[in-house]
Amino acid sequence: MAFPHLYKQAVIRYIVLMKKVSLTGIKPTGDLHIGNYFGAIKPALELAKEYDARYFIADYHALNTMKNPAELNNTIRQVAACWLASGLDPEKVIFYRQSSIPEVFELTTMLMAFTSKGLMNRAHAYKAAVQENNEKGDDPDAGVNMGLFTYPVLMAADIIIFDSDVVPVGKDQVQHIEMAQDIAQSVNANYGQQVLKIPQAAVQENVAVVPGLDGRKMSKSYGNVIPLFAPEKTLQKTIMRIVTNSQSVEEPKNPDTCQIFQLYKLFSDNKEQDALAVRYRKGGMGWGEAKEELFRAVNRELAPIREKFNAIMADIPSLDKILEKGAERARPIAAATVKRFRKAAGID
Ligand code: TRP
């Protein structure tokens, strides 16, 4: 009877080992808002249930644009605290800072030798910077540092170093994943063997578009965001600023074209949504009341996350320990990839 037992264990082990690797980088940006929460954080945490997930803070990528040390330092912690407060389990997900994995930078240097300059010339972010300079009549490369120009190589190293199968990203990052594929393929073709794993982009298609205060997509650049971690009073005031039309209290209203209702849907269950839709259509409910309903629902979901976030931010040494532990788990995997590549390259 020992055999079925061992067999079962072997099957379980096989399934665990076969779990695919999902990896994504989070560029630290300040002032997190509910668009980030529904657009990036929640879907990535969903994926972490199925995949062997590695999520990291891309702090060296941020250095390209953030030159203020206090600001960068604080933003790194805020983003990390945000993910933990939102439910990332650092026991399950390998959660670390890019800057804690020196092997990533060694791999970047190796990949540079396989990356044509022409490929980098075609990168959207670089091209956009050049175009903007041209329009202003400036030197085409004004304000472009080598970090920005070679951004896709560092990103390729981030991905390739962990033998990643899938990379959950927004549409804007797909070109970067394709470049990572190109670069890895050049390496494999040169050595005639599968030295590096070719990653695939997992584009988040069915992620909710979160409307902002003015009805356009919620975005920091539009200045229309609802912050994730603002104190309750500020949250309420922000929601009260949502732009509405001039329909009177008495008039029946259409929930389907109203951004208050679209936002409400993200924070409520079907029954609550139906109930509010009925009040919209019946008339007699003013915009102020609809906003109050929205505030209650938003605050119900965000209050516990906000509390956790504040608690984490009040104890930075513990937060740093979590990230360090993640890096300790990540480094042997990273070192193995670099070793494999160095051996193939004759630098061993
Ligand atoms: N470029 C990504 C962004 O701006 C962040 C990032 C860095 C990343 N390295 C990565 C994403 C590796 C996925 C995989 O959002």
Residues whose N, C-alpha, C, O or C-beta is under 5 A from the ligand:
A	BS01	LIG	L23 T24 G25 I26 K27 A58 H61 M155 D158 I159 V167
